[in-house]
Amino acid sequence: MLKLLFVSLAITSACAASDNKPAVPGGGAMSANGRSEAAGNVAFAASRDGTRIAFERVGKGPALVIVGGALSHRHGGKPLAGQLMDRFTVYTYDRRGRGESSDTKPYAVEREIEDLGALIEQAGNEAYLYGVSSGAALALQGAAKLGPAKVPKLAVYEPPYGQDERDFNEQKRRINQLVQTGEPGDAAAFFFSAIGTPPQVLDDMKRSPDWSGISQIDFTLAYDYAVLGNGTVPDAVKLITVPTLVMDGEKSMPFMRPTADRIAALVPNARRKTINGQTHQAAPEAVAPLLSEFFGAGN
């Protein structure tokens, strides 16, 4: 089953998500002009609709924002940030509804793009973007909407467009149904099962202390499916004019490579790279040199 390659990513992301607290409005102060004020190592950006986006930054140099995928939060980007911090000021953040970010209803993909815009404002109104999985889909749409003045370069790793249409539509329908009518954790259980997690592994996850944290944010799976739209590469990528690095892993699911090829063909100024030995969960040490070279060129 092709989706089995998603399992290690899903379990790793979910265990990281267990560190999350429920999204709350507290945790730091916001100044009257919307600039962030730190609460320990975390700071907050004010999105246009009032959502507070929690973020951390490390390093020095041009700003680089890491956009995580399903059930991820800012701590999941820290290993990669540590590899890049000598050359870049790296921002990791909690997408709305996760970690310490709040969540203003109703959800819309445009609001997540506005979240990115607010974070880029904190970074000095210009930042490179690197998106992973559904975060790569969000980064693509964000770069198209925000424009080259705010996003001068873009890199994405395996935006999961191009899956079997029937499977994708059923997953999206069921996730939205469970978010609306199920109990916390039901959507996550379905998601892990749908992407190929063996029943015994899923049972062990549900019995673990991590499951409480997963259940608190599994409603955001509906957001990821909204970002993916109808599951096909959106026409909006044609609007991206900045240098763009489109990557996939050599050992990932077969549909990822033609999807990456299609995106690279549609984005006017794109480069393609397949990373040897990598699955859908690429190791930071494999990705960091490529990002450092790509984003560092011309600095």
C-alpha positions as CSV (number, residue, x, y, z in Angstrom):
1,M,0.0,0.0,0.0
2,L,1.6,3.2,-1.1
3,K,0.2,5.2,1.8
4,L,2.3,3.1,4.2
5,L,5.2,5.4,3.5
6,F,3.2,8.1,5.3
7,V,3.1,6.2,8.6
8,S,6.5,7.2,10.0
9,L,5.8,10.9,9.2
10,A,2.3,10.7,10.7
11,I,3.4,9.1,13.9
12,T,6.4,11.4,14.3
13,S,4.2,14.5,13.7
14,A,1.6,13.3,16.1
15,C,4.0,12.6,18.9
16,A,5.5,16.1,18.4
17,A,1.9,17.5,18.5
18,S,1.4,15.9,21.9
19,D,3.6,18.7,23.3
20,N,1.0,21.2,22.2
21,K,-1.3,22.9,24.6
22,P,-4.8,23.7,23.6
23,A,-4.9,26.8,21.5
24,V,-5.4,29.7,24.0
25,P,-5.4,33.4,23.6
26,G,-2.9,33.9,26.4
27,G,0.8,33.3,26.5
28,G,2.2,36.7,25.6
29,A,1.3,40.3,25.2
30,M,0.4,42.1,21.9
31,S,1.2,45.7,21.5
32,A,-1.4,48.1,20.2
33,N,0.3,48.3,16.8
34,G,0.2,44.5,16.3
35,R,3.9,43.9,16.8
36,S,4.9,40.9,18.8
37,E,6.0,40.9,22.4
38,A,7.9,37.8,23.6
39,A,6.7,35.4,26.3
40,G,9.8,33.5,27.1
41,N,11.1,32.2,23.7
42,V,7.8,32.5,22.0
43,A,6.4,35.7,20.4
44,F,3.1,36.4,18.7
45,A,2.1,38.0,15.4
46,A,-1.4,39.4,14.9
47,S,-3.2,38.2,11.8
48,R,-5.7,40.3,10.0
49,D,-8.7,38.6,11.6
50,G,-7.2,38.9,15.1
51,T,-5.8,35.4,15.3
52,R,-2.6,35.3,17.4
53,I,0.2,33.3,15.7
54,A,2.8,31.9,18.0
55,F,6.4,31.8,16.6
56,E,10.0,31.4,17.5
57,R,13.1,32.6,15.7
58,V,16.7,31.6,15.8
59,G,19.9,32.6,14.0
60,K,21.0,35.5,12.0
61,G,20.8,36.6,8.3
62,P,17.9,36.7,5.8
63,A,14.5,35.6,7.2
64,L,13.3,32.1,6.4
65,V,9.9,30.7,7.5
66,I,9.3,27.0,7.8
67,V,5.6,26.0,7.1
68,G,4.7,22.6,8.7
69,G,2.2,20.0,7.5
70,A,-0.6,18.1,9.1
71,L,-0.6,17.9,12.9
72,S,2.7,19.6,13.1
73,H,3.7,22.7,15.2
74,R,6.6,24.9,15.6
75,H,8.8,22.5,17.6
76,G,8.8,20.1,14.7
77,G,10.8,22.6,12.6
78,K,13.5,23.1,15.3
79,P,16.0,20.4,14.1
80,L,16.0,21.9,10.6
81,A,16.2,25.5,12.0
82,G,19.2,24.4,14.0
83,Q,20.9,23.3,10.7
84,L,20.2,26.7,9.0
85,M,20.6,29.2,11.8
86,D,24.2,30.1,11.0
87,R,23.1,31.6,7.7
88,F,19.4,32.6,8.2
89,T,17.0,33.9,10.8
90,V,14.7,30.9,10.9
91,Y,11.1,31.3,11.9
92,T,9.1,28.3,13.1
93,Y,5.4,28.9,14.0
94,D,2.2,27.2,15.1
95,R,-0.4,27.3,12.3
96,R,-3.7,28.5,13.5
97,G,-5.5,26.2,15.9
98,R,-2.3,24.5,17.0
99,G,0.1,25.0,19.9
100,E,-0.1,28.5,21.3
101,S,-1.8,30.1,18.3
102,S,-5.4,31.0,18.6
103,D,-8.1,30.2,16.0
104,T,-10.6,32.7,14.7
105,K,-13.6,31.1,13.0
106,P,-14.7,30.5,10.3
107,Y,-11.6,28.9,8.8
108,A,-10.5,29.9,5.3
109,V,-7.3,29.2,3.3
110,E,-7.1,32.9,2.7
111,R,-6.8,33.5,6.5
112,E,-3.9,31.1,6.7
113,I,-2.2,33.0,4.0
114,E,-2.9,36.2,6.0
115,D,-1.2,34.4,9.0
116,L,1.9,34.0,6.8
117,G,1.7,37.6,5.8
118,A,1.6,38.7,9.5
119,L,4.6,36.5,10.3
120,I,6.5,37.9,7.3
121,E,5.7,41.4,8.6
122,Q,7.4,40.4,11.9
123,A,10.4,39.3,9.8
124,G,10.8,42.7,8.2
125,N,8.2,42.4,5.4
126,E,10.3,39.9,3.5
127,A,11.1,36.2,4.0
128,Y,11.9,33.1,2.2
129,L,9.4,30.3,2.6
130,Y,10.0,26.5,3.0
131,G,6.9,24.4,3.1
132,V,6.5,20.6,3.8
133,S,3.7,18.4,2.7
134,S,0.4,20.3,3.2
135,G,2.5,23.2,4.5
136,A,4.1,23.1,1.0
137,A,0.7,23.5,-0.6
138,L,0.0,26.4,1.7
139,A,3.4,28.0,0.9
140,L,2.8,27.7,-2.8
141,Q,-0.6,29.5,-2.5
142,G,0.9,32.0,0.0
143,A,3.8,32.9,-2.4
144,A,1.3,33.3,-5.3
145,K,-0.9,35.6,-3.2
146,L,1.7,37.6,-1.2
147,G,3.9,38.3,-4.2
148,P,7.7,38.6,-4.8
149,A,8.1,41.6,-2.6
150,K,7.2,39.6,0.5
151,V,8.4,36.2,-0.7
152,P,11.5,36.6,-2.8
153,K,12.3,32.8,-2.9
154,L,10.3,29.7,-2.2
155,A,11.1,26.0,-1.6
156,V,8.6,23.2,-1.2
157,Y,9.0,19.5,-0.3
158,E,6.3,17.1,-1.5
159,P,3.0,19.0,-1.5
160,P,0.6,16.0,-1.6
161,Y,-1.4,16.8,-4.7
162,G,-2.1,14.1,-7.2
163,Q,-3.4,11.3,-5.0
164,D,-6.1,9.0,-6.3
165,E,-9.1,11.3,-6.7
166,R,-11.7,8.9,-5.1
167,D,-9.5,8.2,-2.1
168,F,-8.8,11.9,-1.6
169,N,-12.4,12.9,-1.8
170,E,-13.5,10.3,0.6
171,Q,-10.8,11.2,3.1
172,K,-11.7,14.9,2.9
173,R,-15.5,14.2,3.3
174,R,-14.9,11.9,6.3
175,I,-12.5,14.2,8.0
176,N,-14.9,17.1,7.8
177,Q,-17.7,14.9,9.0
178,L,-15.8,13.7,12.0
179,V,-14.6,17.2,12.9
180,Q,-18.2,18.3,12.9
181,T,-19.9,15.4,14.6
182,G,-17.3,13.1,16.2
183,E,-15.4,13.2,19.4
184,P,-11.9,14.7,19.8
185,G,-9.5,12.2,18.3
186,D,-11.9,10.6,15.9
187,A,-10.7,12.6,12.9
188,A,-7.1,11.7,13.8
189,A,-7.9,8.0,14.2
190,F,-9.5,8.0,10.8
191,F,-6.7,10.0,9.2
192,F,-4.0,7.6,10.5
193,S,-6.0,4.6,9.4
194,A,-6.6,6.2,5.9
195,I,-2.9,6.8,5.3
196,G,-2.0,3.2,6.2
197,T,-1.1,3.1,9.9
198,P,-1.4,-0.6,10.9
199,P,-4.3,-1.2,13.4
200,Q,-2.0,-2.3,16.2
201,V,0.2,0.8,15.8
202,L,-2.9,3.0,15.9
203,D,-4.2,1.2,19.0
204,D,-0.8,1.7,20.7
205,M,-0.9,5.4,19.8
206,K,-4.4,5.8,21.2
207,R,-3.3,4.3,24.5
208,S,-0.3,6.5,24.8
209,P,-0.1,9.8,26.7
210,D,0.5,11.5,23.3
211,W,-3.0,10.9,22.2
212,S,-4.5,13.6,24.3
213,G,-2.4,16.2,22.5
214,I,-3.2,14.8,19.1
215,S,-7.0,14.8,19.9
216,Q,-6.8,18.5,20.9
217,I,-5.7,19.6,17.4
218,D,-7.1,16.9,15.1
219,F,-9.8,19.4,14.0
220,T,-7.1,21.2,12.1
221,L,-6.9,18.2,9.7
222,A,-9.9,19.8,8.0
223,Y,-7.8,22.9,7.4
224,D,-5.1,20.8,5.7
225,Y,-7.7,19.2,3.4
226,A,-9.1,22.7,2.7
227,V,-5.6,23.9,1.7
228,L,-5.4,20.9,-0.7
229,G,-8.6,22.0,-2.4
230,N,-9.8,19.3,-4.8
231,G,-6.5,17.5,-4.5
232,T,-5.0,18.7,-7.8
233,V,-2.2,21.2,-8.3
234,P,-3.9,24.7,-8.3
235,D,-3.6,27.1,-11.2
236,A,-2.4,29.7,-8.7
237,V,1.1,28.2,-8.9
238,K,1.4,29.8,-12.4
239,L,1.4,33.2,-10.7
240,I,4.7,32.4,-8.8
241,T,7.5,34.3,-10.5
242,V,10.2,34.0,-7.9
243,P,13.0,31.4,-7.9
244,T,11.3,28.2,-6.6
245,L,12.9,24.9,-5.5
246,V,10.6,21.9,-5.9
247,M,11.7,18.8,-4.1
248,D,10.7,15.2,-3.6
249,G,12.2,12.1,-2.0
250,E,13.7,9.2,-3.9
251,K,11.9,6.7,-1.7
252,S,8.6,8.5,-1.3
253,M,5.2,7.6,-2.8
254,P,5.2,7.3,-6.6
255,F,2.6,10.0,-7.1
256,M,4.9,12.6,-5.5
257,R,7.4,12.7,-8.3
258,P,4.9,13.5,-11.2
259,T,3.3,16.0,-8.9
260,A,6.6,17.7,-8.2
261,D,7.4,17.6,-12.0
262,R,4.1,19.2,-12.8
263,I,4.6,22.0,-10.2
264,A,8.1,22.7,-11.6
265,A,6.7,22.9,-15.1
266,L,4.0,25.3,-14.1
267,V,6.1,27.7,-12.0
268,P,8.0,29.8,-14.5
269,N,11.3,30.1,-12.5
270,A,11.4,26.6,-10.8
271,R,14.2,24.1,-10.2
272,R,13.6,20.4,-9.5
273,K,15.5,18.2,-7.1
274,T,14.9,14.6,-6.0
275,I,16.7,13.9,-2.7
276,N,18.4,10.5,-2.6
277,G,17.4,8.1,0.1
278,Q,14.5,10.3,1.4
279,T,10.9,9.4,2.0
280,H,8.0,11.8,2.7
281,Q,9.7,12.7,5.9
282,A,13.1,14.1,4.8
283,A,15.9,14.2,7.3
284,P,16.9,17.8,8.2
285,E,20.6,17.0,7.4
286,A,19.5,16.0,3.9
287,V,17.4,19.1,3.3
288,A,19.4,21.8,5.0
289,P,22.4,21.9,2.5
290,L,20.0,22.3,-0.4
291,L,18.0,25.1,1.3
292,S,21.2,26.8,2.3
293,E,22.6,26.8,-1.2
294,F,19.3,27.8,-2.8
295,F,18.3,30.6,-0.5
296,G,21.9,31.7,0.1
297,A,22.6,32.2,-3.6
298,G,22.8,35.9,-4.4
299,N,22.9,37.0,-0.7
